[in-house]
Amino acid sequence: MGRGRAKAKQTKVARDLKYRSYSTDFASLERELRGESGDAYDEDPEEFDPYAELADRYADPEPAHDEEDYDRQAG
């Protein structure tokens, strides 16, 4: 149940794609496909790491427990 709205939305999108004419910037598309986008992070991938801050924040400062610690706790 509840599939009616989803199907109606998909039908609407499909009709828009089929019958409306959109102007496509083929020069921009060609640059993107060739990899000439000019984004800042494409120039030097080592400088830009969007997850570096999160990795530092959630890094585990303690080493992982080894088997000896497990054996002592188990008994």
Backbone torsions as a table, in degrees:
resi	resn	phi	psi	omega
1	MET	NA	150.6	-180.0
2	GLY	90.7	7.7	-177.8
3	ARG	-82.9	-15.1	-175.7
4	GLY	-59.7	-45.8	-179.6
5	ARG	-66.7	-41.3	-179.5
6	ALA	-64.0	-43.0	179.6
7	LYS	-66.8	-39.4	177.9
8	ALA	-62.3	-40.7	178.3
9	LYS	-64.9	-43.3	178.4
10	GLN	-63.1	-40.1	179.0
11	THR	-64.2	-41.9	179.7
12	LYS	-62.4	-45.1	-179.9
13	VAL	-64.3	-42.2	179.7
14	ALA	-62.2	-42.2	177.6
15	ARG	-64.3	-41.6	178.5
16	ASP	-59.5	-44.5	-179.3
17	LEU	-67.3	-34.2	-176.0
18	LYS	-77.8	-42.0	-169.1
19	TYR	-104.8	-20.2	179.5
20	ARG	-88.9	144.6	178.2
21	SER	-101.4	125.1	178.5
22	TYR	-109.0	141.8	176.5
23	SER	-83.7	125.3	-177.8
24	THR	-105.0	131.1	176.9
25	ASP	-87.8	91.5	-175.2
26	PHE	-67.8	-29.7	178.2
27	ALA	-66.6	-42.2	177.6
28	SER	-66.0	-40.8	177.3
29	LEU	-61.5	-41.7	179.6
30	GLU	-64.5	-42.2	178.0
31	ARG	-61.8	-41.7	-179.4
32	GLU	-64.9	-42.7	-178.9
33	LEU	-69.8	-30.1	178.0
34	ARG	-80.6	-12.8	-179.9
35	GLY	89.4	21.0	-179.7
36	GLU	-103.8	41.9	-174.6
37	SER	-72.5	-30.7	178.6
38	GLY	82.4	16.7	177.2
39	ASP	-70.0	151.0	-176.8
40	ALA	-64.2	-38.5	-176.7
41	TYR	-78.9	-11.2	177.1
42	ASP	-79.1	-22.6	-175.4
43	GLU	-71.2	-46.1	179.3
44	ASP	-140.6	96.2	-174.1
45	PRO	-64.9	-21.2	179.7
46	GLU	-75.2	-27.4	179.8
47	GLU	-75.4	-36.6	-174.7
48	PHE	-104.4	111.7	175.0
49	ASP	-132.8	103.4	-174.7
50	PRO	-66.2	-16.3	-177.9
51	TYR	-104.8	4.5	-177.0
52	ALA	-62.8	-43.1	-179.1
53	GLU	-64.4	-42.8	178.7
54	LEU	-66.2	-38.6	179.3
55	ALA	-63.1	-40.5	178.0
56	ASP	-67.3	-39.2	-177.4
57	ARG	-66.7	-40.6	-174.9
58	TYR	-101.8	11.7	179.4
59	ALA	-65.7	140.3	-179.4
60	ASP	-84.5	112.4	-177.5
61	PRO	-73.5	-19.3	179.9
62	GLU	-94.8	142.7	177.1
63	PRO	-67.6	158.5	179.1
64	ALA	-65.0	149.1	179.8
65	HIS	-68.4	136.4	178.2
66	ASP	-96.0	-179.3	-175.0
67	GLU	-65.2	-32.3	-179.6
68	GLU	-63.1	-42.9	177.7
69	ASP	-62.7	-39.2	-180.0
70	TYR	-65.7	-42.7	-178.8
71	ASP	-65.0	-39.3	179.6
72	ARG	-65.0	-39.5	-178.3
73	GLN	-72.4	-36.6	-175.7
74	ALA	-73.4	-26.0	174.5
75	GLY	139.8	NA	NA
